[in-house]
């Protein structure tokens, strides 16, 4: 799914009206009806609910006015608070006239509105077209909306949140429990800095012209199952274990062998033909016992890695999980990397920490390797950033400089390619925020690379499947109790979903 800017979305709206022979009023009706149907799913007995709808003077306010009419027709208790203005958009004005006069109360930004505890709030003040942060005079009204005891649903964007740029922390923005956005996610909805303003969002298909959307030039994409289908590889009956690659996981140190175990099991669950690991000697018995399908090679040292194995006969290599940063390990890693490697690597955890400490080694990292840092590791690599938009720009520059793939982990994990294309993941949940989840991802990515997927394909598909397995798991165990091993258990179901 392509992610478009506000200007591009406006152009697609206009092209849709032209291509489909409909008016802007028709498109507004279509969009508001899509939201109405979703609200009806959440609150099927509409007549038992009270809706407080805050509408601006533009077309986002027009969406709210259509919603008010549709809700009132279902006998819901509806109150519209419309911002007083000298001029309204034509579609907004047209929909004002379609509502009974008693439903609409005009207010100013400073008006003091009492919102009953049982009311459902619909925020329709500003949509994706907002070009600058709201001024201070909006703070009072926005604060009253945010203090509502009931759910707050924002239409298209939380009012005050910019689509394409950082909004800033200390500006008035509606804090939405759920955002109904149209056709495509907006960048602002995907940024961690907006987590309190966008607790969740849903993308509604309102039938915009796909040919128009495809013409828009964008480097931003939202990963869903449909994006994976063109390169997902179905297996045939003459394939064998040699077809699916031999992957190697290098890592572990005394007390941290569990990371290797998780990665190996994930690699095997992700379809690699053979899986081997290189670990300190102390882990031999535990790994052989826990992962019977894997082959184990040990370092001469008991507690840590002091040298690296020959890698010529492996199709993919994942390095760093549980490895530690002892000086012997750092020295061995420097020798290993500096001799020149042709195979793209998956680099995680302590491999990244060593590289952050020894930045002169970046020049030796094979092109198209995949980096999977958590936020602190990313900060060590990139340095300070002021906001999430700057973080992405810094990661883009880094990925381009060294021709690497960079994953920024988190909600809607961000994947950055060497040529500056950016993918946001659609799967995953907060239950994954526990030690070991990243080790599983390392195993998945290493296995996919070993099967011949390109680095880009492996990254996009691996991150998606990792999150999808966790989403399936939380249906049973919930986000509080989710363990990395649960992700492993449901990984087969995530793969099976791609076969449909």
GUTOR-772254 format. One record per residue: residue in three letters; x, y, z of N, C-alpha, C, O in turn. Coordinates in pm, whole numbers, plus 50000, padded with zeros to 5 digits. Example, Ala and Ser with C-alpha at 12.3 -4.5 7.8 and 13.67 -1.06 7.14 Angstrom:
ALA513194943150780512304955050780513204967050780514244966850846SER512854977550708513674989450714512905000350787513415011450804
***
This chain:
UNK500854988250000500005000050000500895012450000501815013550081UNK500605021649909501425033749898500965044150000499775045950024UNK501935051150059501645061950153501885075150080502985077850033UNK500825083150072500885095549994500905107750086500405107250198UNK501475118450036501475131150109500095137450104499225132950030UNK499905147950183498615154950182498315160550044497185159649997UNK499315166449979499105171949845498745160949746497865162849662UNK499395149649756499095138449667497705132849692496995129349597UNK497285131949819495945127049850494895136449792493875131849741UNK495135149349800494195159049743494075157149592492975157849537UNK495215154849527495205152649381494465139849346493705139449249UNK494675129249425493975116549400492475118249419491675112649343UNK492075125949521490645128849539490055135049413488995130949365UNK490745145049359490245152049240490215142949119489265143249041UNK491255134749103491285125348990490175114949002489595110648902UNK489885110749126488805101149148487475106849102486695100149033UNK487225119249140485965125549101485865126648948484795124548890UNK486985129948885486995131148739486825117648673486035116148580UNK487585107548721487545094348658486195087448678485705080648588UNK485605089148796484375082148829483115090248803482005085348822UNK483305102748761482155111148731481285114248851480055114348840UNK481915116748965481165119949087481575133749137482625138949098UNK480765139349221481055152549279481815150849410481875139949466UNK482385161749458483065161449588482065158349699482405152249800UNK480805162649679479765159649776479495144649782479275139049889UNK479525138149665479345123649660480485116449731480275106949806UNK481715121249707482875114849769482845116549921483235107549995UNK482385128349965482255130650109481245121050170481465115650278UNK480135118950100479115109650148479685095550158479415088350254UNK480465091850059481065078450057482025076650175482005066350243UNK482855086650198483835085750307483155085150443483495076850527UNK482185093850464481495094150593480695081350615480595076550728UNK480125076050509479375063550522480295052050563479905043550643UNK481515051850509482485041550548482785042350697482875032050765UNK482945054550749483175056250893481945051950972482055045151073UNK480775056050924479525052450991479395037251007478995032451113UNK479725029850902479615015250908480565009351012480234999651079UNK481755015351025482705010451125482235013751267482365005551358UNK481685025551285481185029351417480025020251456479885016551573UNK479195016751359478055007951386478524994151431477844987451509UNK479684989751380480234976851425480654977551572480474967951647UNK481224988851612481664990451751480494992851845480524988451960UNK479464999751796478325003451880477034999951805476345008851756UNK476704987051796475584982851712474234988851752473374990851666UNK474034991651879472764997551923472925012751929473015018752036UNK472965018751812473275033051800472285041751877472655052051933UNK471035037551878469995045751942470205047152092469585055552156UNK471075038952148471345039652291472555048352325472935049552442UNK473145054452223474375062052246474205076752214473345080852135UNK475045084552278475085099052256476405102652187477475098652232UNK476315110152078477495113851999477675129052002476765136551969UNK478875133252042479245147352036480245148851921481355143551925UNK479805156151818480595157051696481125171251680480355180851670UNK482455172651679483105185651666483545187551521484375179951470UNK482985197751455483205199751311483885213051283483535223351341UNK484875212751194485515224851147484765230651028483695225950991UNK485365240950969484685248150860484965242150723484365246250624UNK485885232450715486265226750586485595213350561484545210250617UNK486225205450475485625192750435485725182050542484925172650542UNK486695183150633486695173750746485465176050832484845166550880UNK485115188650851483875191750920482665186750842481675182450901UNK482755187450709481675182050626481485167250646480345162450650UNK482595159650660482495145350692481705143350821480855134550830UNK482015151650921481325150551049479845153551039479025147251107UNK479485163050954478065166350935477315154950868476165152150904UNK477945148350772477325136550711477145125750816476085119550825UNK478165123450894478085113351001476935116451097476195107551138UNK476795129351131475725133351221474365129651162473495124551232UNK474185132151033472905128850968472655113850969471555109250999UNK473705106050935473545091450931473245085851070472425076751084UNK473885091351172473645086651308472255090651356471565082751420UNK471845102751323470525107251366469425099051299468385096551360UNK469655094951175468685086651106468505073051174467495066351155UNK469515069051252469425056551329468965058951472469105050351559UNK468405070751495467825074351625468875076251735468535075851853UNK470125078351696471145081451797470945095651847470405104151776UNK471395098151968471375111852023472615119051970473735115352004UNK472425129251888473525135851818473535150751850472515157551844UNK474735155751885474935170051902476175174151822477265168851844UNK475985183551730477095188551649477555201951703476745210951724UNK478855203151726479465215851762480305220551644481375215151617UNK479795230651574480405235451450481135248551477480575257951533UNK482395248951438483195261051456482575272551376482335271351256UNK482315283551444481725295251378482745301551283483895303651320UNK482325304351162483235309951062482455318950967481245317550952UNK483165328150903482535336850803482335329550672481515333550589UNK483075318550653482975311150527483225296350554484135292750629UNK482415287950493482585273450502482825267850363482465274050263UNK483425256050357483585249750227482185246650170481245244550246UNK482055246550038480715244149978480075231150026478865230750052UNK480865220450037480295207550079479915207750226478935201450266UNK480675214850305480335216550446478995223850457478105219550531UNK478855234550385477635242550389476435234350341475355235150400UNK476635226650235475545218350183475065208250287473865205850299UNK476005202450363475615192550463475065198650591474345192050665UNK475415211250617474735218250726473225218950699472415217050790UNK472875221650573471465223450536470695210150538469465210250540UNK471405198950537470745185850538470445181150680469825170650699UNK470875188850778470645185250918469585194350979469515206050943UNK468775189251070467845198051144468635208751220469705205951274UNK468105220651223468815231951284469145229551430470185233951479UNK468265222451502468475220851646469675211851678470175211951790UNK470145204151578471275195051600472595202751606473535198451672UNK472655214151536473925221451521473985233151619473075241351626UNK475075233651691475365245151777476715250851735477715243751735UNK476735263551699477995269851657478775274451779478225280051874UNK480085271951772480955275351885482215282351834482505282251715UNK482935288351925484255293851896485325284951959485025276052038UNK486565287551921487655279351975487715280152127488125270552193UNK487295291652184487385293552328486155288752403486105289652526UNK485155283752331483905279752396484155268352496484985259452473UNK483415268952607483535258652710482415248552692481235251452715UNK482795236652651481835226152622481905215552731482985210952768UNK480745211852782480695200752878480345188052802479315187352736UNK481215178152812480995165352743480605155052847481425151652933UNK479385149852842478955139752941479845127352937480425123952834UNK479925120653048480815108953060480425097952963481285090352918UNK479135096852930478695085952843478815089152694478555080552611UNK479205101352660479215105552519480385099452442481475097452495UNK480125096552316481155092452221481525104852141480665111352083UNK482815108052137483275120352071483815117151932484615107951915UNK483365124751834483895123851698484605136851665484005147551667UNK485885135751636486725147451605486775149451454487395141451383UNK486135159951407486105163151263486475177851242485925184551155UNK487405182851321487795196951309488745199151192488505207951109UNK489815191351186490825192951081491235179151028491355169651105UNK491445178150897491875165650836493315166150791494135173150851UNK493625158550685495015157450641495565170150579496775171450562UNK494705179650545495165191750478495775202250567496255212550518UNK495775200050698496345210050789497825212050758498585202350749UNK498245224550741499615227350694500555232150804501775231850787UNK500005236650917500855241651025500215238251159499005236451167UNK501015237351266500445234151397499375244251439499435256051403UNK498405239351514497355248251563497925258451661498885255751734UNK497335270251660497785280851749497225278851889496365270351912UNK497725286951980497405285552122495915287052150495405281352246UNK495195294752066493775297052093492925284352082491775284252125UNK493485273652023492765261052013492965252052136492295241852150UNK493875255852225494245246752332493075243152422492925231552461UNK492235253052455491125250352547490145240152492489775230752562UNK489715241852366488755232652307489345218752291488695208752319UNK490595218152245491255205152228491385198152362491195186052372UNK491725205752466491865199852600490535194152648490515183652711UNK489425200952618488115195952660487775183052587487225173752646UNK488105182552459487875170152384488705158852445488205147852466UNK489975161752473490875151352526490465146552665490815135452706UNK489745154852738489335151052873488055142652874487605138552981UNK487485140152759486255132352752486465118552813487495112352791UNK485485113952888485595101052954485365089552856485915078652874UNK484555091852754484235081452657485265080752546486255088052548UNK485045072052448485995070652338486025082852248485005089552228UNK487195085652195487385096852102487815090951968488865084751958UNK486995093051865487295088251731487595100251642486785109451631UNK488755100151580489125110951488488895106451344489155094951309UNK488405115551261488135112451122489285117751037489535129751032UNK489955108750970491095111150881492395113750957493375106450939UNK492425124151042493585127051127493095132551259492045138951263UNK493815130351369493495137651491493705152451466494755156451415UNK492745160651500492865174951469494105180851534494365178951653UNK494865188051452496115194151498497345186351460498455191651466UNK497185173551420498335165351383498635167251235497755165851151UNK499885170451205500305172551066500535159050998501025149651060UNK500175158350871500325145850797501765142750763502185131150772UNK502535152850724503805150450657505025156150730506125155650676UNK504835161350849505965167350921505735165751071504635162751116UNK506805167851147506665167051291505755178251340505825189551292UNK504895175051435503925184751485504465192451603504105204051624UNK505335186151681505835192251803505075187151923503905183551914UNK505755186752036505165180652155504175189752225503155185152275UNK504465202652231503665211752313502725220152227502725232452237UNK501945213652144500945220652063499615213452080499605201552111UNK498495220452060497195213852078496935203451969496935206551850UNK496705191052012496385180051921495385170851992495565167652109UNK494355166751921493405157251977494105143852000494875139151915UNK493845137852114494405124752147493335114152121492455111752204UNK493415108052004492365099051957492595084752003493705079651997UNK491525078452049491595064152079491665056051949492295045451945UNK491035061151845491025054451716490865064851606490015073751615UNK491705063651504491625072651389491125064651269491685054251235UNK490085069751205489625063951079490205072450968489755083750944UNK491195067050899491825074550791491475068150658491165056250652UNK491525076050552490965071450426492035066850327492985073950298UNK491855054850278492575048950165494025045450191494505035150143UNK494725053750266496155051750288496535057550423495995067850462UNK497465051150497497965057550620498655070650586499145072650475UNK498705079550683499455091950669500705090750757500665084250862UNK501785096950716503045095350789502905098850936503445092051023UNK502175109650964502025113851103501425103151192501695102751312UNK500595094351134499965083751213500945072751250500675064751341UNK502075072151181503015061151196504215064451283505055055751307UNK504305076651332505485080951406505355078451555504345082051615UNK506365072351617506315069751762506085082251845505485081551952UNK506545093751798506375106051875504895109651893504555117751980UNK504015103751812502595106851818501785095851887500575094851868UNK502455087651965501795075952023500595079652111499615072252112UNK500645090752184499525094752269498395100752188497245101052233UNK498705105352069497695111751985497015101851891495905104251843UNK497685090751867497155080451777497305067051847498295059951827UNK496335063651929496445051052002496225039151908496765028351931UNK495435041251803495215031051701494645037951578494035048551589UNK494835031851462494195037351343493725025951253494225014751259UNK492755029251170492185019751075492115026550940491645037850929UNK492575019550837492545025050701491275020250632491045008250619UNK490435029750589489165026450524489275028550374489695039150328UNK488905018350300488885019350154487615026450112486515021550135UNK487775038150049486595045750005486545046549852485895055349796UNK487235037249787487125036149643487795047149564487345050449454UNK488865052749617489615062649540490265055949420490515043949420UNK490555063749318491115058449194492505052549218493435059949253UNK492655039549201493945033249222494925037149112496125038149137UNK494425039348991495325043548883495915057248914497075059848883UNK495115065948974495645079049014496655077649126497715083949123UNK496335069249225497265067249336498575061449288499645065049339UNK498505052549190499725046249138500605056149062501805053949046UNK500015066849015500795077048942501565086149037502545092548997UNK501135086849162501805095649258503175090049292503315078149322UNK504175098549288505555094449314505815094749464505805105349526UNK506035083049523506285082449667507335072149698507455061949629UNK508105074649802509085065049852508585057949978509335050450041UNK507325060450014506795054950139505735044350109504845046450027UNK505845032950178504925021950156504515015850290505265016150387UNK503305010150291502755003550409502644988750377501934984850283UNK503334980450454503444966150422502214958550470501904958550589UNK501524952250376500464942950409500694930050331501644929050254UNK499824920150350500024907150287500044908250135500774900950068UNK499254917450080499194918849934500544923049876500884919249764UNK501314930749952502614935149903503604923549893504514923749811UNK503414913449978504334901949980504044891849870504944884649827UNK502814891149824502424880449733503264879449606503554868249563UNK503674890449543504444889049419505774881749435506264875949338UNK506374882049555507684875349569507684863649668508704856949685UNK506534861149732506464849549822506614836749741505944834949639UNK507494827749786507844815749710507094803549762507294799249876UNK506254798149678505604785449711506514773949670507244775049572UNK506474763249745507424752249724506834741649632505614739849624UNK507724734649562507254723749478507834710549526508744710349608UNK507294699749475507584686649532508994681549506509414671949571UNK509734687649414511114683249389512154691649465513354689349451UNK511704701149545512634708549630513194699249738512574689149773UNK514364702649790514984694749896515724704149990515734716249968UNK516334698650094516944707350195518064716050140518314727050191UNK518724711350037519754719649975519194731549901519894741349879UNK517924730649863517254741649792517044753649884517024765049838UNK516884751050012516414761350103517514767450189517224774650285UNK518764764650156519864771850217520324766650352519554760750428UNK521594769050379522214765450506522534778550577523394786150530UNK521874781350687522104793950757522924791550884522884780850944UNK523664801850922524554801251037524224812651132524154824251091UNK524024809451259523814819451364525064819851452525434809751512UNK525704831451459526904833251541526544842151659526104853551640UNK526734837051781526414845351897526504837352025527024826252028UNK525994843452131525954836852260527174839652345528264842252294UNK526974839252473528024839852574527414833852700526204831552706UNK528244831252800527694824652919526524832752975526634844852998UNK525404826052996524204832553047523294838152940522194842752971UNK523734837852814522924843852706522804834252587522734838552472UNK522764821552617522614811652510521164810252466520894804952358UNK520234814952549518824814252512518534822152385517664818352307UNK519264833152365519074841252244519374832952119518644833752020UNK520434825152126520814816752012519764805951990519384803051876UNK519294799952099518264789652087517024795052017516474788551928UNK516574807052056515384813051995515614815751846514754813051763UNK516794821151813517084824351673517134811751587516614811551475UNK517744801251640517824788751564516444782851539516134778651428UNK515634782651643514284777051626513474785451528512704780051449UNK513654798651533512954807251438513424804851295512614804651202UNK514724803051278515254800251143514674787351088514284786750972UNK514624777051172514074764351127512584765351098512094759451002UNK511854772851179510434774951156510174783451031509074783550976UNK511204790650987511054799450870511544792850743511684799550640UNK511814779850749512004772350626513404770350576513584765850463UNK514424773450656515784770850606516004755650596515444747950674UNK516824751550500517074737350482517944731450590517684720450638UNK518984738950631519904734750736520204746750824520254758150776UNK520394744250951520724755051044521904750851131521894740151190UNK522904759451137524064757251223524264769251312523764780151285UNK524994767151420525324778251507526774777251552527324766351566UNK527374788851575528724789651632528594796851764528154808351769UNK528984790051874528764795052009529954791852098530794783652059UNK530074798152216531084793852313530834779452357529714774452348UNK531874772952403531774758652437530754755752546530194744852550UNK530514765352635529594762852746528174760052698527374754452774UNK527854763752574526484762152526526214749352450525094747052406UNK527244741052433527094729352345525944720352387525054717352306UNK525944716052511524934706352556523534712352553522584705852509UNK523404724852599522074730952606521474733052467520294730452446UNK522274737552371521754739952236521424726852167520394725652101UNK522314716752181522044703852119520784697552176520054690552105UNK520524700052304519334694352368518074702052328517044696152299UNK518184715352328516994723652305516584724252159515404725152127UNK517574723752069517274725051925517914713051855519004714051799UNK517234701851859517804689451808518074690051658518924682851607UNK517334698751587517474699551441518704707451396519074707051279UNK519334714651489520464723351453521804716351472521924707151553UNK522814720851397524194716351413524964726851491524744738851474UNK525874722351577526554731351670528064730551650528654719751649UNK528674742351634530134743751629530514752651746529844762651772UNK531584749151818531924756751937533274763651925534194758851860UNK533344774951991534574782452005535474775252105534964768552195UNK536804776452093537684770252192537464775452333537684768352430UNK537034787752343536814794052474535474789452533534494787652460UNK535454787652663534264782552730533124792652736531974789152711UNK533434805352768532394814852807532044825152701530994831552710UNK532884826952601532624837452503533274834052370534054824552360UNK532934841852269533484839552136534804846952123534904858952149UNK535854839352082537184845352066537704844351923538754849751890UNK536944837351838537294836751696536024833451618535014829351675UNK536104835251488534924832851405535204821551306536344819651264UNK534164814051269534374802451182534524806351035534254817750997UNK534944796950954534884798650810533424798650765532604791250819UNK533114806950669531684808750635531374805550489530264807950443UNK532344800150417532184798750272530994790150231530394792750127UNK530624779950310529584770850265528204773950323527304765650317UNK528044786250381526734790450431526104800550335526804809050280UNK524814799550317524114808950230523714821850303523464832050239UNK523644821350435523284833350512523864832350652524034821450706UNK524154843950709524784844450841524134855450924524044866850880UNK523694851851045523214861651143524204862651257524644852451310UNK524564874751296525634876751395525194886551502524564896751473UNK525534883351629525474893351734524614890051854524864895551961UNK523614881451841522674879551951523364872952070524004862452057UNK523234879152186523814873752309525324872652309525894865952395UNK525984879152215527424877052194528294884152297529394879752328UNK527794895152349528594902852443529624911552373529834910452253UNK530274920152452531284929252397532594928352474533264938452497UNK532954916352514534274914252574535354917552472535124916252352UNK536504921652519537564926052426537974914952331538224917552213UNK538044902452379538404891252290537384890052175537754887452061UNK536114892052209535064891052108535154902552009535004900551888UNK535394914452060535554926151972536724923951876536594926451756UNK537844919351928539024917151843538744906651736539154908251621UNK538054895951775537744885351678536784890451571536934887151453UNK535814898451611534854904051516535564913251416535264912951297UNK536494921451464537244930451376538024922651271538034926351154UNK538674912051313539434903751218538484897551116538774897550996UNK537374892351163536394885651077535834895250971535784891950853UNK535424906951014534804916650922535824922550827535534924650709UNK537014925250877538014932450798538594924250683539164929950589UNK538454911050689539064902950582538244903150454538694898150351UNK537034908950460536214910150339535254898550325535674886950316UNK533974901550322532914891350313531994895150198531634906850183UNK531624885550119530744888250005529264886350039528404892349975UNK528974878150138527584874750171526954885550259527544889750358UNK525754889950221525024899450305524744893150440524364881450447UNK524924900650547524774895750684523494901350746522954911450702UNK523034894550851522034900150941522774903851068523314895051136UNK522814916451102523584921451216522634926751323521814935451297UNK522764921251443521864924951552522664926251681523794921751690UNK522054932651778522534932651917524004936651928524384947651889UNK524844927651982526214931652013527084933451889528094940451895UNK526714927551777527434930851653527264945651623528214952251580UNK526064950951644525814965151621526494973851727526984984651696UNK526514969251850527174976851956528674977951929529274988451953UNK529274967151881530714967551847530944977251732531894985151735UNK530104976751630530254985851516530065000351558530755009251506UNK529155002851651528965016551699530205021651771530525033451764UNK530905012451842532135016151911533325017251816534275024551843UNK533245009951705534355009451609533835013651470533795005351380UNK533445026251452532785030551328533635028751203533105028651092UNK534945027351219535805025051102535515011551037535925009150923UNK534805002751108534494989551053533304989650957533094980050883UNK532515000450958531345000750870531724998750724530954992750648UNK532885003550685533295002450545533474987850501533474985050382UNK533634978550598533854964550563532554956350564532564944650523UNK531464962250610530204954750615529714952250472529634961650393UNK529404939750437528974936850300527754945050260526854947250341UNK527734949450135526574956750084525314948350100525334936150087UNK524234955350127522894949450139522714940850264521754933250275UNK523644942050358523424935750488522244942550557521894953950527UNK521634935250651520464940150723520834943050868521384934450937UNK520554955250913520794959151051519464959551124518494965251074UNK519404953651244518134952951318518294958651459518094951351557UNK518634971351473518854977051606517554980151680516544983651618UNK517584978851813516514984751893516834999551912517935003751874UNK515935007651969516155022251970517475026852029518105035951974UNK517925020752139519195025152198520375021752108521315029552095UNK520315009952046521385006151953521405015551832522465019251783UNK520225019151784520155028451671520735042051709521425048351629UNK520455046451831520985059151877522515058851883523165068751852UNK523075047551922524535046351926525125047151784526235052051766UNK524385042451687524875042451550524695056151484525615061051419UNK523515062251500523185074551427523465087251506523635097951447UNK523525086151638523625098251718522245103851748521225097251724UNK522205115951801520965122151849520075126551734520565131051630UNK518755125051752517785130951659516725138351740516415134651853UNK516175148851679515205157251750513785151651744513005153451837UNK513465144851635512115139351620512185127451525513235124551467UNK511065120751509511065108351429511305110851281511875102351212UNK510885122351232511145125451091512645127151067513185122650966UNK513325133751161514775135251149515475121851165516465119151096UNK514975113451254515555100151272515525092351140516515086051102UNK514405092851071514295085850943515265091650841515885084150765UNK515385104750837516315110950742517755106950771518525104350679UNK518125106350899519475102150935519715087550899520785083850850UNK518705079250923518845065050887518935063350736519675054850687UNK518185071450660518265071050513519675074450466520225067650379UNK520235084850522521585088950482522595078050514523485075250434UNK522455071950631523375061250672523225049150579524225043550534UNK521995045150552521745033650465522305035950326522855026850264UNK522165048150277522695051450145524225051550143524845046550049UNK524815057150247526285058150252526955044550247527945042750177UNK526405034750322527045021650331526305010750253526704999050255UNK525215014750184524425005250104523924993550189524164981850159UNK523234997250296522704987550391521204989150407520634999450370UNK520564978750461519154979550499519074981750649519714974650726UNK518294991650690518204995250832516764993550878515834999350821UNK516584985750983515274984151046515224992851170516104992151256UNK514185001051180513935008651302512785001651374511635002851332UNK513094994451481512084986351549511114995051627511455005851676UNK509904990051639508874996751717507514994251656507384986251563UNK506485001051707505175000151644505305004851500505935015151474UNK504714997351406504875000351263506355001751228506765011651168UNK507144991651264508584991751240508904997151101508234993951002UNK509945005451095510315012350972511505005450908512515003050974UNK511375002250780512444995550705512955004950597512185009850514UNK514255007450599514855017250509515825010250416516715002950460UNK515665012450287516495005950186517665014950148517625026950175UNK518695009250086519845017450045519495028549946520185038649940UNK518425026649869518035037049773516965046449825516355053749748UNK516735046149956515865056150019514385053050017513575061750050UNK513995040949979512585037049987512305032250130513125025250191UNK511145036150182510845033550323509535025750333508525029350273UNK509585014950411508425006450433508055006750581508915005450668UNK506765008450609506255007750745505464994750759504644991450674UNK505724987450867505054974650886503644976550942503394985851019UNK502744967650904501354968650949501024958951061499944959551118UNK501954949851094501654939651195502464942051323503374950251327UNK502084934551427502824935351553502024942451660501034949051630UNK502444940951785501744946751899502714948652014503854943952010UNK502254955552116503124959452228503564947352310504524948352387UNK502894936052296503334924052366504724919452324505374911952396UNK505174923952207506494920052157507624927352228508794924152208UNK507274937252310508294945152379508844937452498508634941152614UNK509564926752468510164918452572511424911752517511494908752398UNK512404909652604513664903852560513484890452491512814881552543UNK514084889052374513994876652298513234877952168513464870352074UNK512324887752161511564889652037512494892851920512294887751809UNK513494901151945514434904651839515284892951795515674892151678UNK515594883751886516374871951850515604863251750516174857451658UNK514294862451771513464854951677513484861451540513574854551439UNK513404874651536513464881551407514784878851336514804876751215UNK515884878951410517184875951350517164862151283517674860451173UNK516574852351351516484838951293515624838651168515984832151070UNK514504845651170513614846051053514334852250934514314846650824UNK514964863750955515634870750846516784862450789516964861850667UNK517554856050877518674847850830518174836250746518774832950643UNK517084830050789516524818850713516024823250576516244816350477UNK515364834750569514824839450441515944843150344515854840150225UNK516984849550396518154852450310518744839550256519114838850139UNK518854829450340519434816750299518634809650192519184801650116UNK517344812550183516494806250082516524813749949515834809949855UNK517304824149942517464831149816516624843649800516654850049695UNK515884847449903515194860349898516244871549898517284870349962UNK515954882249828516844893849833516784899849973515874896750050UNK517744908450005517734914850136516444922650158515884922450267UNK515994929450055514774937350068513554928350090512724931150176UNK513454917850013512344908550028512364901850165511334900550231UNK513544897550207513664890850337513274900250451512584896150544UNK513704912750442513404922250549511904925050555511314924350663UNK511304928250443509884931650441509044919750488508164921250573UNK509334908050432508544896350466508814891750608507884887950680UNK510074892050651510414887550786509784896050893509244890750990UNK509844909150878509254918050978507734916350981507124916251088UNK507134915050863505684913150857505274900150927504354900151009UNK505944889050896505584876050954505834875651104505054869851180UNK506914881851147507244882851290506094889351364505634884251466UNK505634900751314504524907751377503204900451364502394900351456UNK502994894151248501744886751225501624875051323500544872451377UNK502714867951345502694856951441502344861951581501584855551654UNK502894873451617502584879251749501124883551757500494882051862UNK500584888751648499174892851647498254880751664497234881651732UNK498624869651602497824857451619497954852351763496974847951823UNK499154853051817499404847851952498614855452058498074849352150UNK498524868852046497864876552152496364874052159495724877352259UNK495814868252054494394864652063494164854352174493074853452231UNK495204846552202495104836052304495734840152435495164837752542UNK496924846352430497674848852553497634863452598497984866352712UNK497214872652510497174886752547498544893352542499564886552534UNK498554906652545499824913952530500684913452656501904914152647UNK500064912252774500864911652897501654898752906502794898852953UNK501084887752862501684874652882502434869252761502964858152767UNK502484876852653503154872052532504634869752557505334878552607UNK505114857852523506534854452530507084852852389506334849852296UNK508384854852371508974852352239508694838252189508504836252069UNK508674828552279508374814852237506954813552184506674804752103UNK506044822352229504694822352173504724826852027503994821451943UNK505564836651996505704841051857506154829351771505654827151661UNK507124821851824507584809851752506444799951728506314794351620UNK505624798051829504554788151820503544791651711502964782851648UNK503344804651690502344808951592502944813151458502214817251368UNK504254812051446504894815451318504374806751203504174811951093UNK504144793751225503574785751114502234791251063501984791150942UNK501384796251153500104801751110500294814351028499544816950934UNK501304822351063501584834450985502014830750843501584837050747UNK502854820450831503254815850698502064810050622501894812550503UNK501234802350692500084796050627499144806450567498544804250462UNK499014817950635498114828450585498564833550448497734837850368UNK499874833050421500364837550290500084827450180500154830850062UNK499764815250217499484804850116498064806150059497744800249956UNK497214814050127495814814750085495674823049957494574824849906
***
